Structure formats: C-alpha cells, structure tokens
Amino acid sequence: MSRNHTLGNGYRLKGWESWDDLQECLLAVEKCFVILMDHLLTSPYLVCIVGIRPDQISEDVIWVVVKDLQDFCVGDLAAPEGPAGYSCKKPAKVTVDDFVFSGLGMAGNTSNLIKAAVTPAFAPQFPGLNGLGLSIARLDLAVGGVVPMHTHPGGSEVLLVTQGAICAGFISSANTVYFKTLKKGDIMIFPQGLLHFQVNGAGIPSTAFVSFSSPQPGLQILDYALFANDLPTELVVQTTFLDAAVVKKLKAVLGGTN
C-alpha cells in the first residue's frame, strides 16, 4: 500500500510502505535519471515522476511537468540553441553584467520603409533572460511610422507608451477587432499568436517599450509573409482575392519574386 499526499498545483507525493513498492519506486527513479542525464547539459528544466510504474515512464512523460531546479540559466551563446533555449553558462563564469542590458536607451534607426525600429533585448542580446520566460524591447515610430500586421507565436506582449501616441490593436480568432489610440503612460496587451499592429498616432516621433512572456517571442509580419518571398503571384491572388497587378506591385516593394 502507499499513501498519496497532495502538494498543490497538480503535484502528488507518493510514500511507499512495502518492499515491492520501494523496489518499483527505485526502478522508476533509475529510469528517470537516465533520461534526465541526456538533457542535463542542454536545459535547466528537470522533472522526475516516480508515482507511476517504471514501464510507463518515457521521455514524453518526463517533460509533461517541468520543474526549474536552478535559480537562473544564463545562456551560453557559444552553444547551439534548442527548444528549451540555450545551454546554461557555467555558474563560475556568470557575472552581474549577464543580468544588465543597456541597449534600450537610444532610439533605433527609423529610416526605412515602415519608418519604425525595434531594438530587442531577447535571449540572444540579453542572455540573462534565458529560461526565465520574459523579454523586453524598445519600439520607435517616426512620424507616419507603422508596424504592419504581425504575430508573436512564442509569447504575449504588453506595450507601454512613453512618448507621443500610438494607435494599436489586435484581431481575435473570431475576427473581432480591438484597437485604441494610446497616449503616454497607457498600456495595452496583445495575446499570444494574434495578429496586431502599431501606428504612430501623433505628429511627433513616438516611443514604446514592449515586454513579452518569452525570452524568444518570435515574429512573423503578414505583409512580408505574403509579398517578400517566392510564393507565386497566382497563389497569392487565389488566397487573398487581390488583383495580380496589386500583388506584383507589393512584391516589387518588399522584394518578393514570382
């Protein structure tokens, strides 16, 4: 027989009272250890589930529940990036500078087609964020500047306007539009994966700072996805109902072909 104790958040502690139960637990721990050792050098996240039969343990089961066993995992940018982020820098090589980023104090270069600049502080620029589930960036919009419809597949976004005014909005999966002109001090949320945009709503340059719920939120801009690659014009016409002449014009502007 065994006793189960609820620890909260879906975790249970299982106590063993017989020799057979103890042997089963030890076998489960041994199998967990072998799987976890394969990942020890590539991720700060480890979990071992021993309240099940050893023959039911698989790598998929191991990663169902994630338990962070380290205070932090400063990214080792010299190592390859995996699904869980970068490998951890050795603690002896971590310094306070790994937790400080000074790159958001200056405006970005808005001399481009969209008259906008995003200065990121994501894991590749700010390795102290690695594994912590957050990041930040600076957005600069010149007069007439715009960030076209885009999505962040890896995280939700919070935008804080610090200068000027920005018309911002998103479209839900039900195609409901939520938009508003934000003034200095206003904050808006953009849920993960939804199409959203920002447009300078003032006659002066506007600035905002954006925070994400991921160290690598990702980015896909709709206009570039349609018109800045080699997707054939006829397919774009068929899937967007746009005129072929309009599609070709947009491809010429954004660098697309076909």
C-alpha positions as CSV (number, residue, x, y, z in Angstrom):
1,M,0.0,0.0,0.0
2,S,1.1,3.6,-0.5
3,R,0.0,7.0,0.8
4,N,-0.7,9.9,-1.6
5,H,-0.2,13.5,-0.4
6,T,-1.4,16.4,-2.4
7,L,1.2,19.1,-2.7
8,G,-0.8,21.6,-4.8
9,N,-0.6,22.7,-8.4
10,G,-1.3,19.1,-9.5
11,Y,1.8,17.5,-7.8
12,R,1.5,14.5,-5.6
13,L,4.0,12.9,-3.2
14,K,3.7,9.1,-3.0
15,G,5.0,7.3,0.0
16,W,5.9,3.6,-0.2
17,E,5.2,1.1,2.6
18,S,6.2,-2.3,1.3
19,W,9.4,-3.7,-0.1
20,D,7.8,-4.3,-3.5
21,D,6.6,-0.7,-3.7
22,L,10.0,0.5,-2.8
23,Q,11.7,-1.6,-5.5
24,E,9.2,-0.2,-8.0
25,C,10.0,3.3,-6.9
26,L,13.8,2.8,-7.2
27,L,13.4,1.4,-10.7
28,A,11.3,4.4,-11.7
29,V,13.9,6.8,-10.2
30,E,16.7,5.0,-12.1
31,K,14.9,5.3,-15.4
32,C,14.1,8.9,-14.8
33,F,17.8,9.6,-14.0
34,V,18.9,8.0,-17.3
35,I,16.5,10.1,-19.3
36,L,17.3,13.3,-17.4
37,M,21.1,12.9,-17.8
38,D,20.6,13.1,-21.6
39,H,19.2,16.6,-21.1
40,L,21.2,17.9,-18.1
41,L,23.7,19.8,-20.2
42,T,21.1,21.4,-22.5
43,S,18.3,22.6,-20.3
44,P,17.8,24.0,-16.7
45,Y,14.5,22.2,-16.5
46,L,14.3,18.7,-14.9
47,V,11.5,16.6,-13.6
48,C,11.2,13.0,-12.3
49,I,7.8,11.3,-11.8
50,V,8.1,8.2,-9.6
51,G,4.4,7.7,-8.7
52,I,3.9,5.5,-11.8
53,R,5.1,2.1,-12.9
54,P,8.6,2.1,-14.3
55,D,7.5,0.6,-17.7
56,Q,5.1,3.6,-18.1
57,I,8.0,6.2,-17.9
58,S,9.0,7.7,-21.2
59,E,10.7,10.9,-22.3
60,D,7.3,12.3,-23.1
61,V,6.1,11.7,-19.6
62,I,9.2,13.2,-18.1
63,W,8.6,16.5,-19.9
64,V,4.8,16.7,-19.1
65,V,5.6,18.6,-15.9
66,V,8.5,21.0,-15.7
67,K,10.3,21.8,-12.6
68,D,13.0,24.5,-12.5
69,L,15.8,23.3,-10.3
70,Q,18.1,26.3,-10.8
71,D,18.0,30.0,-9.8
72,F,18.8,31.0,-13.3
73,C,20.3,29.8,-16.6
74,V,22.4,32.5,-18.2
75,G,22.5,31.5,-21.9
76,D,25.8,30.2,-23.3
77,L,25.5,31.9,-26.7
78,A,28.5,29.9,-28.0
79,A,26.4,26.7,-27.7
80,P,23.5,25.8,-30.1
81,E,20.0,26.9,-29.2
82,G,17.5,24.1,-28.5
83,P,13.7,24.1,-28.0
84,A,14.2,25.0,-24.3
85,G,16.6,27.8,-25.1
86,Y,20.4,28.0,-24.7
87,S,22.5,25.8,-22.6
88,C,23.5,27.3,-19.2
89,K,26.7,29.2,-18.8
90,K,28.8,27.7,-16.0
91,P,28.0,29.4,-12.7
92,A,31.6,30.3,-12.1
93,K,31.6,32.4,-15.3
94,V,28.4,34.3,-14.6
95,T,28.8,38.0,-13.6
96,V,26.4,40.8,-12.8
97,D,26.8,42.0,-16.4
98,D,24.8,39.0,-17.5
99,F,21.8,40.4,-15.7
100,V,22.1,44.0,-17.0
101,F,21.3,45.3,-20.5
102,S,22.0,48.9,-21.6
103,G,20.9,48.8,-25.2
104,L,17.4,50.4,-24.9
105,G,18.4,53.9,-24.0
106,M,18.8,55.2,-27.6
107,A,16.3,55.5,-30.4
108,G,16.5,53.0,-33.2
109,N,17.0,53.9,-36.8
110,T,13.6,54.6,-38.4
111,S,15.0,55.4,-41.9
112,N,13.3,52.5,-43.6
113,L,10.1,51.6,-45.5
114,I,7.9,51.3,-42.4
115,K,9.6,54.2,-40.5
116,A,9.9,52.1,-37.4
117,A,12.6,50.4,-35.4
118,V,12.5,47.6,-32.8
119,T,15.5,47.3,-30.5
120,P,15.3,43.8,-28.9
121,A,16.5,42.6,-25.6
122,F,15.8,38.9,-26.2
123,A,17.9,36.0,-25.1
124,P,20.5,36.4,-27.9
125,Q,21.1,40.0,-26.9
126,F,20.5,39.6,-23.2
127,P,21.5,36.0,-22.2
128,G,20.4,36.5,-18.6
129,L,16.8,36.2,-19.8
130,N,17.4,32.6,-21.0
131,G,14.9,30.3,-19.4
132,L,13.1,33.0,-17.4
133,G,10.1,33.3,-19.6
134,L,10.3,37.0,-20.4
135,S,12.0,39.7,-22.5
136,I,11.7,43.3,-23.5
137,A,12.2,45.6,-26.5
138,R,12.1,49.2,-27.5
139,L,9.8,50.4,-30.3
140,D,10.4,53.7,-32.1
141,L,7.9,55.1,-34.6
142,A,8.8,58.1,-36.7
143,V,6.0,60.4,-38.0
144,G,4.0,58.2,-40.3
145,G,5.7,55.1,-38.9
146,V,3.9,51.7,-38.7
147,V,4.5,48.2,-37.5
148,P,2.4,46.2,-40.0
149,M,0.1,43.3,-39.0
150,H,2.2,40.7,-37.3
151,T,2.2,37.9,-34.7
152,H,4.5,36.6,-32.0
153,P,3.9,32.9,-32.0
154,G,6.0,32.4,-28.9
155,G,4.6,34.9,-26.3
156,S,2.1,37.5,-25.3
157,E,3.0,41.2,-25.4
158,V,2.5,44.2,-23.1
159,L,3.1,47.6,-24.7
160,L,3.8,50.8,-22.7
161,V,3.8,54.2,-24.5
162,T,6.4,56.5,-23.2
163,Q,6.3,59.3,-25.8
164,G,3.8,60.5,-28.3
165,A,0.7,58.5,-29.2
166,I,0.3,55.1,-30.9
167,C,-2.8,53.6,-32.4
168,A,-2.6,49.9,-31.6
169,G,-4.9,46.9,-31.9
170,F,-5.3,43.2,-32.4
171,I,-7.7,40.8,-34.1
172,S,-9.1,37.9,-32.2
173,S,-9.5,34.4,-33.6
174,A,-13.2,35.3,-34.0
175,N,-12.1,38.2,-36.2
176,T,-13.2,40.8,-33.6
177,V,-11.1,43.9,-33.8
178,Y,-9.8,45.7,-30.6
179,F,-7.9,48.9,-31.2
180,K,-7.3,52.3,-29.5
181,T,-5.0,55.3,-29.7
182,L,-2.7,55.1,-26.7
183,K,-1.2,58.1,-25.1
184,K,1.9,58.4,-22.9
185,G,1.6,56.1,-19.9
186,D,-1.1,53.9,-21.5
187,I,-0.6,50.1,-21.6
188,M,-2.1,47.6,-24.0
189,I,-2.0,43.8,-24.1
190,F,-1.6,41.7,-27.2
191,P,-2.4,38.0,-26.6
192,Q,0.0,35.4,-27.9
193,G,-0.3,34.5,-31.6
194,L,-2.9,37.0,-32.5
195,L,-2.5,39.5,-35.4
196,H,-1.8,43.0,-34.1
197,F,-0.3,46.3,-35.3
198,Q,1.0,49.7,-34.1
199,V,0.8,53.0,-36.0
200,N,2.2,56.4,-34.9
201,G,-0.9,58.4,-33.9
202,A,0.9,61.7,-33.3
203,G,2.6,64.4,-35.3
204,I,5.9,63.7,-33.4
205,P,8.1,60.6,-33.1
206,S,6.5,58.1,-30.7
207,T,8.2,55.6,-28.4
208,A,7.1,52.5,-26.5
209,F,8.6,49.7,-24.5
210,V,7.2,46.2,-25.0
211,S,7.5,43.2,-22.7
212,F,7.0,39.6,-23.8
213,S,6.1,36.4,-21.9
214,S,9.0,34.6,-23.6
215,P,12.8,35.2,-24.0
216,Q,12.3,34.4,-27.7
217,P,8.7,35.5,-28.7
218,G,9.3,35.1,-32.4
219,L,7.9,37.4,-35.2
220,Q,6.0,37.0,-38.4
221,I,4.9,40.0,-40.4
222,L,1.9,39.3,-42.5
223,D,2.9,41.6,-45.4
224,Y,6.3,40.0,-45.6
225,A,4.9,36.5,-45.4
226,L,2.7,37.2,-48.4
227,F,4.9,39.5,-50.6
228,A,8.5,39.3,-49.6
229,N,9.3,35.7,-50.7
230,D,8.9,33.5,-53.8
231,L,5.3,32.5,-53.2
232,P,3.8,32.5,-56.7
233,T,1.7,35.5,-57.6
234,E,-1.2,33.4,-58.8
235,L,-1.4,31.6,-55.4
236,V,-1.3,34.9,-53.5
237,V,-4.1,36.1,-55.8
238,Q,-6.2,33.0,-55.2
239,T,-5.7,33.0,-51.4
240,T,-6.1,36.8,-50.8
241,F,-8.6,37.8,-53.7
242,L,-6.2,40.7,-54.6
243,D,-5.6,41.8,-58.1
244,A,-2.5,40.3,-59.7
245,A,-1.2,43.8,-60.5
246,V,-1.5,44.8,-56.8
247,V,0.3,41.6,-55.8
248,K,3.2,42.2,-58.2
249,K,3.4,45.8,-57.1
250,L,3.7,44.8,-53.4
251,K,6.2,42.1,-54.3
252,A,8.3,44.7,-56.0
253,V,8.2,47.0,-53.0
254,L,9.0,44.2,-50.4
255,G,11.5,42.3,-52.5
256,G,9.4,39.3,-53.4
257,T,9.7,37.3,-56.7
258,N,7.4,35.1,-58.9
